[in-house]
Every structure is written in structure tokens, then in C-alpha cells.
Amino acid sequence: MNKLTKKERDVLRNLIKDGRVSDTAISKSLNVTQQAVHQMRKRLEDSGIIEGYMPIINFKKVGITMFHFVGVKINPALWKKFSEFEINKKLCEIPFLFMAFRIPSSEISYLLIFGFKNIEEEELFTKKLETSLSGEIELVWSYTSSTSNLLAYDGLNVVFHALSRKDHDVKKSVENIVKK
């Protein structure tokens, strides 16, 4: 883990709020020079903390109306045939894949999340997936949900709060949620 200065954390928080914010705007909000912000941003990029800048997509406006969550178990023979890296790469090449998580458990090997336009597209895709991967991957369970049920789609939110908190704040945050 890279140790960040307070100013670097402040710059990163500004970028999390708005990835398109200018160095000039950040410099004004932090009361530092634009050159200092540029240098901090460059260090954050060069160290790999910032790997790129992404737009936030409105799923409905691009025609994705539903998510399909699938728990899959990899057949033991497949683990012997391919490395975990190769299996991860193959899974990430599956069409319509939105997110994939490696879940090392006895029930499932991966949680895959797909995005679809409608139920017909999802059903057709799932049937093809089941038949084409039969014997290699078992679909253990699945759940479909409308994109309108997406409560939080902000991977940067956790980073933003991690940059702001101290270790003891986590316990207090949980206690505050429980009290409500």
C-alpha cells in the first residue's frame, strides 16, 4: 500500500468527486499551486493509484434494464487444465459481463454479474451459456434484478471514505448504523 500525504489524499478525493476537475480548480479548493496539484496527480498516476478515468454510465439510457447475478462453480477438471489466471481471463471474455468476483468457497467459485436489455436477451444468453459450458462450469444459482433496484454503483465511494477515515471510525460508523 502506498503512503499518501494529506494533500495527495485531498487531491484524490477531489478527483473521485469529479474525474474531469481541472488542476486549477483543485488548487483553488486546496489553497496550493496548480503546479503542485499537477505533480501530485502525476505521482498518483505514476504509482498506479490512479489507473485511468472513467465515465459514470446511466444504464437505462444505454438500454441496459436488468442485471443477472450468477453463482458459478468451476469443474475440478477445469482447474487442472487451466491456471486460475487463464480461467479468470476466459470468464472476463464472456459477452454481457458487467462484473466478476472470485469467491473461494465450496458453494461457488465466481459471482458473475451480467447486464441485459430485457428478459428475452437474458434468457437466450443464459440457455446458451448453460449448454456451451456444460460439464465445465455449473450454474449454481442465479438472480435477476431491474437496474432500478441498483442502490449503489460507486466503487469510488469506498475509496473516498477510506481516505477520510481513521481505523476507529469504522467501528463508530457501524455502531451508528445499528443505532438507527
C-alpha positions as CSV (number, residue, x, y, z in Angstrom):
1,M,0.0,0.0,0.0
2,N,1.3,3.4,-0.9
3,K,1.5,6.0,1.8
4,L,-0.2,9.2,0.7
5,T,0.3,12.6,2.1
6,K,-2.7,14.6,3.4
7,K,-2.5,16.8,0.2
8,E,-2.4,13.8,-2.1
9,R,-5.4,12.3,-0.3
10,D,-7.2,15.7,-0.8
11,V,-6.3,15.7,-4.5
12,L,-7.5,12.2,-4.8
13,R,-10.8,13.0,-3.0
14,N,-11.4,15.9,-5.5
15,L,-10.8,13.6,-8.4
16,I,-13.1,11.0,-7.0
17,K,-15.9,13.6,-6.7
18,D,-15.3,14.7,-10.4
19,G,-12.7,12.9,-12.6
20,R,-12.8,15.8,-15.0
21,V,-12.0,18.5,-12.5
22,S,-9.1,20.7,-13.5
23,D,-5.8,21.0,-11.6
24,T,-6.6,24.8,-11.4
25,A,-9.9,24.1,-9.7
26,I,-8.3,21.6,-7.2
27,S,-5.5,24.1,-6.5
28,K,-8.0,26.8,-5.6
29,S,-10.0,24.5,-3.3
30,L,-6.9,23.2,-1.5
31,N,-5.1,26.6,-1.5
32,V,-2.0,25.2,-3.3
33,T,-0.4,26.0,-6.7
34,Q,-1.7,24.4,-9.8
35,Q,1.8,23.0,-10.4
36,A,1.7,21.3,-7.0
37,V,-1.6,19.7,-7.9
38,H,-0.2,18.6,-11.3
39,Q,2.8,17.0,-9.6
40,M,0.6,15.2,-7.1
41,R,-1.8,13.9,-9.8
42,K,1.2,12.7,-11.8
43,R,2.6,10.9,-8.7
44,L,-0.8,9.2,-8.1
45,E,-0.9,8.1,-11.8
46,D,2.8,7.0,-11.9
47,S,2.4,5.0,-8.7
48,G,-0.6,3.2,-10.2
49,I,-3.1,4.5,-7.6
50,I,-4.9,6.2,-10.5
51,E,-5.0,3.8,-13.4
52,G,-7.4,5.8,-15.6
53,Y,-10.5,8.0,-15.7
54,M,-13.9,6.5,-16.4
55,P,-17.4,8.0,-17.2
56,I,-20.3,7.1,-15.0
57,I,-22.9,5.5,-17.2
58,N,-26.7,5.7,-16.9
59,F,-27.6,2.0,-17.6
60,K,-31.2,2.7,-18.6
61,K,-30.2,5.4,-21.1
62,V,-27.9,2.9,-23.0
63,G,-30.6,0.2,-22.9
64,I,-29.5,-2.0,-20.0
65,T,-32.6,-2.6,-17.9
66,M,-31.6,-5.6,-15.9
67,F,-28.8,-7.3,-14.1
68,H,-28.4,-11.1,-13.9
69,F,-26.4,-12.3,-10.9
70,V,-25.0,-15.8,-11.4
71,G,-23.1,-18.0,-8.9
72,V,-20.9,-20.5,-10.9
73,K,-18.8,-23.4,-9.7
74,I,-15.8,-24.4,-11.8
75,N,-15.5,-28.1,-12.5
76,P,-12.3,-29.6,-10.8
77,A,-11.1,-30.9,-14.2
78,L,-11.0,-27.3,-15.5
79,W,-8.8,-26.2,-12.6
80,K,-6.4,-28.9,-13.6
81,K,-6.5,-28.0,-17.2
82,F,-6.1,-24.2,-16.8
83,S,-4.4,-21.8,-14.3
84,E,-6.6,-19.5,-12.2
85,F,-5.3,-16.6,-14.3
86,E,-6.4,-18.3,-17.6
87,I,-9.8,-19.1,-16.1
88,N,-10.2,-15.5,-15.0
89,K,-9.3,-14.3,-18.4
90,K,-11.7,-16.6,-20.2
91,L,-14.6,-15.6,-17.8
92,C,-13.9,-11.9,-18.4
93,E,-14.3,-12.5,-22.2
94,I,-18.0,-13.7,-21.7
95,P,-20.3,-11.3,-23.5
96,F,-22.6,-9.0,-21.4
97,L,-20.3,-9.4,-18.4
98,F,-20.6,-6.4,-16.1
99,M,-18.6,-7.5,-13.1
100,A,-16.9,-10.7,-11.9
101,F,-15.7,-11.7,-8.4
102,R,-13.6,-14.7,-7.5
103,I,-15.3,-16.3,-4.5
104,P,-13.2,-19.0,-2.9
105,S,-15.9,-21.1,-1.3
106,S,-17.2,-24.6,-1.5
107,E,-20.5,-23.4,-2.9
108,I,-19.4,-21.2,-5.8
109,S,-16.1,-20.3,-7.5
110,Y,-17.3,-17.0,-9.0
111,L,-20.1,-14.4,-8.8
112,L,-20.7,-13.1,-12.3
113,I,-23.0,-10.1,-13.0
114,F,-24.3,-9.5,-16.5
115,G,-26.3,-6.6,-17.9
116,F,-29.1,-7.1,-20.4
117,K,-31.7,-5.1,-22.4
118,N,-34.6,-7.3,-21.5
119,I,-35.7,-10.7,-20.1
120,E,-35.6,-12.3,-23.6
121,E,-32.0,-11.4,-24.1
122,E,-31.1,-12.7,-20.7
123,E,-32.9,-16.0,-21.1
124,L,-31.4,-16.6,-24.5
125,F,-27.9,-15.9,-23.2
126,T,-28.3,-18.0,-20.1
127,K,-29.5,-21.0,-22.1
128,K,-26.6,-20.7,-24.5
129,L,-24.2,-20.3,-21.6
130,E,-25.6,-23.4,-19.8
131,T,-25.3,-25.6,-22.9
132,S,-22.0,-24.3,-24.2
133,L,-20.2,-24.6,-20.8
134,S,-22.0,-27.8,-19.7
135,G,-19.6,-30.0,-17.8
136,E,-17.0,-27.2,-17.3
137,I,-19.0,-24.7,-15.3
138,E,-22.0,-25.4,-13.2
139,L,-24.6,-22.5,-12.8
140,V,-25.3,-23.0,-9.1
141,W,-27.8,-20.2,-8.6
142,S,-29.0,-17.0,-10.4
143,Y,-31.0,-13.9,-9.6
144,T,-32.3,-11.2,-11.9
145,S,-33.0,-7.7,-10.9
146,S,-34.0,-4.5,-12.6
147,T,-31.4,-1.8,-12.9
148,S,-33.8,0.5,-11.0
149,N,-33.0,-1.7,-7.9
150,L,-29.4,-0.8,-8.0
151,L,-28.9,1.1,-4.8
152,A,-25.2,2.0,-5.1
153,Y,-22.9,1.9,-8.1
154,D,-19.9,3.8,-6.9
155,G,-16.8,1.8,-6.4
156,L,-15.0,5.1,-5.7
157,N,-17.3,5.7,-2.7
158,V,-15.4,3.2,-0.6
159,V,-12.1,4.7,-1.6
160,F,-13.3,8.2,-0.8
161,H,-14.3,7.1,2.7
162,A,-11.1,5.1,3.2
163,L,-9.1,8.2,2.5
164,S,-11.1,10.1,5.1
165,R,-11.3,7.7,8.0
166,K,-9.2,6.5,10.8
167,D,-9.3,2.9,11.9
168,H,-11.5,3.6,14.9
169,D,-14.1,5.4,12.7
170,V,-15.2,2.1,11.1
171,K,-16.4,0.8,14.4
172,K,-18.3,4.0,15.2
173,S,-19.8,4.0,11.7
174,V,-21.2,0.5,12.2
175,E,-22.4,1.4,15.6
176,N,-24.2,4.5,14.2
177,I,-26.0,2.3,11.6
178,V,-27.1,-0.2,14.2
179,K,-28.5,2.5,16.5
180,K,-30.7,3.9,13.8
